């Protein structure tokens, strides 16, 4: 994408501030998180005791993209944003299609009926339009080959980013997923050049990030952790690769250590060993978490490690890992099975193929620090 040399400075633009109705509708979505999540934690840097996410106009607020459950997560972030300016939010075009909830989440029983009623009511397209969602085609996921053959892919991408920049010029801040696609291996996908495009388009842009970490091991349903960042600069003369590196570093550093991903990291360290006692593994897990907290307070870590809930989370991890064929229990011993240490040739949808490795990958950015701590454990 060619950089735009003439940058805009929206000096005279009046920000579009939120209303009570806008805030109320977002709170409704936040309350719906209980349908998807068994647990919810937010983590702020020590330098931010007031738990405020600064986003003065014009701002871009960005997060990693994991799955459609990210939508209630955005609603959880909203009350922390200051000042309260409406957002433009790129949204998948198919969300506006027929029976989206039923097709996307494939619910069963009463939940399927509930989602079907919502789909038929048409409230989702109306709601998304009201809060500022911009329907975006998904050429990189759906029909890139066809668009390339027709010579339309570049024009489509330029047009849609141009449309989003227009929303900034009208007084809205912009929220986006800079990867553009769902995470497939537990960590971040390739960061696209949209942030670079907007950096070249506007002067005085502010950048803020937060990172979503999902723990699928520690409860019956998933647990959501939101790791908040702070405002950070992207130099106006930064090239596309530099912008990508800055964005990836900010999002990567915000991943939270959870009971599920730390247990996954730890158990994969036992490659080449046949088994270990449950008591020793749990003791190692608690000791590892304590040493990480003491050595690296800048890394977010779940509150579960401070409570008796950790024992239940570890038991849930073992049960799900057993069900997935990664280990088995022999009395008080945990036997490591071959599948646990096998890396699939294709990492697409790794969450289904190797949920343990998927969780370890969430910690990719932290691995150098974690490996240093692990080397002191004497395990």
KABEL-V584116 format. One record per run of one state. SS is the DSSP state (helix for helix, strand for strand, loop for the rest). FROM is the first residue (numbers start at 1). TO is the last residue. If there is no record, write none. Layout:
ss={SS/SS}
from={FROM/FROM}
to={TO/TO}
This chain:
ss={loop/strand/loop/strand/loop/helix/loop/helix/strand/loop/strand/loop/strand/loop/helix/loop/strand/loop/strand/loop/strand/helix/loop/helix/loop/helix/loop/helix/loop/strand/loop/helix/loop/helix/loop/strand/loop/helix/strand/loop/strand/loop/strand/loop/strand/loop/helix/loop/strand/loop/helix/loop/strand/helix/loop/strand/loop/helix/loop/helix/loop/strand/loop/strand/loop/helix/loop/helix/loop/helix/loop/helix/loop}
from={1/8/9/17/18/20/32/33/37/44/53/55/59/64/70/79/81/83/85/86/87/93/97/100/106/109/122/123/132/133/137/144/151/153/170/173/177/194/202/203/206/216/222/229/232/233/240/253/257/258/259/269/275/278/296/301/302/303/307/309/324/327/331/333/337/338/342/350/354/355/362/364/375}
to={7/8/16/17/19/31/32/36/43/52/54/58/63/69/78/80/82/84/85/86/92/96/99/105/108/121/122/131/132/136/143/150/152/169/172/176/193/201/202/205/215/221/228/231/232/239/252/256/257/258/268/274/277/295/300/301/302/306/308/323/326/330/332/336/337/341/349/353/354/361/363/374/379}
